[in-house]
Amino acid sequence: MLETIRVEMPEGAEIGNFAPVAYFDKHMDCLRVMTMDRSVTEERVNGSITLHRCNHRSTTDPEYVGFTIKGVRHLFDEVGIDLDGVYLLADIVDRLVKYRPGTAMSSVLKLIYRDIDVSGDLKVDLAA
Protein backbone atom coordinates (compact mmCIF):
# COMPACT_ATOMS: atom_id res chain seq x y z
CA MET A 1 0.00 0.00 0.00
CA LEU A 2 1.31 3.44 -0.95
CA GLU A 3 1.76 5.95 1.78
CA THR A 4 0.43 9.48 1.27
CA ILE A 5 3.07 12.15 1.72
CA ARG A 6 2.02 15.64 2.64
CA VAL A 7 4.27 18.56 1.75
CA GLU A 8 3.77 21.86 3.51
CA MET A 9 4.94 25.19 2.16
CA PRO A 10 6.78 27.56 4.48
CA GLU A 11 4.55 30.21 6.01
CA GLY A 12 3.86 33.02 3.53
CA ALA A 13 5.21 31.08 0.53
CA GLU A 14 3.04 30.86 -2.57
CA ILE A 15 3.41 28.98 -5.82
CA GLY A 16 2.56 31.14 -8.79
CA ASN A 17 2.31 30.58 -12.51
CA PHE A 18 5.50 30.21 -14.49
CA ALA A 19 6.75 33.36 -16.23
CA PRO A 20 9.51 33.37 -18.85
CA VAL A 21 12.85 34.49 -17.46
CA ALA A 22 16.28 35.56 -18.71
CA TYR A 23 19.10 36.17 -16.26
CA PHE A 24 22.86 36.45 -16.01
CA ASP A 25 24.35 33.85 -13.68
CA LYS A 26 27.51 35.69 -12.66
CA HIS A 27 28.94 32.69 -10.79
CA MET A 28 28.67 30.40 -13.83
CA ASP A 29 29.36 33.27 -16.29
CA CYS A 30 26.36 32.44 -18.44
CA LEU A 31 23.09 33.90 -19.66
CA ARG A 32 20.16 31.55 -19.05
CA VAL A 33 16.82 31.89 -20.82
CA MET A 34 13.74 29.81 -20.00
CA THR A 35 10.57 30.57 -21.94
CA MET A 36 8.35 27.66 -20.86
CA ASP A 37 8.19 25.40 -17.83
CA ARG A 38 8.93 22.11 -19.54
CA SER A 39 11.17 19.11 -19.13
CA VAL A 40 14.16 19.66 -21.43
CA THR A 41 17.12 17.95 -22.98
CA GLU A 42 20.15 20.23 -23.10
CA GLU A 43 21.92 20.02 -26.44
CA ARG A 44 25.36 21.58 -26.63
CA VAL A 45 25.82 23.32 -29.98
CA ASN A 46 29.37 24.55 -29.37
CA GLY A 47 31.50 25.90 -26.54
CA SER A 48 29.21 28.90 -26.12
CA ILE A 49 25.62 27.78 -26.74
CA THR A 50 23.43 25.08 -25.25
CA LEU A 51 19.84 24.67 -26.47
CA HIS A 52 16.98 23.50 -24.28
CA ARG A 53 14.90 21.16 -26.44
CA CYS A 54 11.38 20.53 -25.18
CA ASN A 55 10.74 16.92 -24.16
CA HIS A 56 7.28 15.39 -24.68
CA ARG A 57 6.08 18.28 -26.87
CA SER A 58 2.42 18.93 -27.39
CA THR A 59 1.23 20.27 -30.73
CA THR A 60 1.44 23.82 -29.37
CA ASP A 61 4.89 23.60 -27.75
CA PRO A 62 7.87 25.05 -29.60
CA GLU A 63 10.86 22.82 -30.29
CA TYR A 64 13.10 24.94 -28.05
CA VAL A 65 12.07 26.42 -24.72
CA GLY A 66 15.28 28.10 -23.75
CA PHE A 67 19.02 28.34 -24.15
CA THR A 68 22.23 29.09 -22.31
CA ILE A 69 25.11 31.25 -23.54
CA LYS A 70 28.39 30.51 -21.76
CA GLY A 71 31.45 32.74 -21.41
CA VAL A 72 29.35 35.89 -21.23
CA ARG A 73 31.98 38.18 -19.70
CA HIS A 74 34.46 37.62 -22.52
CA LEU A 75 31.83 37.54 -25.27
CA PHE A 76 30.08 40.71 -24.10
CA ASP A 77 33.42 42.48 -23.73
CA GLU A 78 34.19 41.63 -27.38
CA VAL A 79 30.75 42.82 -28.52
CA GLY A 80 30.80 45.96 -26.38
CA ILE A 81 27.93 45.10 -24.02
CA ASP A 82 28.52 46.66 -20.58
CA LEU A 83 28.10 44.19 -17.71
CA ASP A 84 26.65 46.90 -15.47
CA GLY A 85 23.50 47.49 -17.51
CA VAL A 86 19.97 46.21 -17.91
CA TYR A 87 19.09 45.14 -21.46
CA LEU A 88 16.19 43.66 -23.35
CA LEU A 89 17.01 40.10 -24.36
CA ALA A 90 16.03 40.97 -27.93
CA ASP A 91 18.68 43.71 -27.98
CA ILE A 92 21.37 41.35 -26.67
CA VAL A 93 20.53 38.72 -29.28
CA ASP A 94 20.44 41.36 -32.02
CA ARG A 95 23.91 42.61 -31.08
CA LEU A 96 25.33 39.08 -30.91
CA VAL A 97 23.86 38.14 -34.30
CA LYS A 98 25.22 41.33 -35.90
CA TYR A 99 28.63 40.82 -34.28
CA ARG A 100 29.04 37.29 -35.59
CA PRO A 101 26.76 36.96 -38.65
CA GLY A 102 26.87 33.59 -40.35
CA THR A 103 28.33 31.81 -37.32
CA ALA A 104 26.80 28.92 -35.41
CA MET A 105 25.79 31.36 -32.65
CA SER A 106 24.03 33.65 -35.11
CA SER A 107 22.20 30.77 -36.79
CA VAL A 108 21.15 29.19 -33.50
CA LEU A 109 19.88 32.46 -32.01
CA LYS A 110 17.83 33.14 -35.16
CA LEU A 111 16.39 29.61 -34.99
CA ILE A 112 15.44 30.00 -31.34
CA TYR A 113 13.84 33.39 -31.89
CA ARG A 114 11.74 31.97 -34.72
CA ASP A 115 9.89 29.80 -32.17
CA ILE A 116 9.89 32.07 -29.13
CA ASP A 117 7.46 34.98 -29.08
CA VAL A 118 7.59 36.14 -25.47
CA SER A 119 11.32 36.38 -24.87
CA GLY A 120 11.97 39.64 -26.71
CA ASP A 121 10.53 41.72 -23.88
CA LEU A 122 12.51 39.96 -21.15
CA LYS A 123 14.94 42.19 -19.30
CA VAL A 124 18.39 40.94 -18.33
CA ASP A 125 20.10 42.68 -15.42
CA LEU A 126 23.78 41.99 -15.93
CA ALA A 127 24.76 43.79 -12.73
CA ALA A 128 22.61 41.66 -10.43
Order of alpha helices (4+ residues) and beta strands (2+ residues): beta-beta-beta-beta-beta-alpha-beta-alpha-alpha-beta
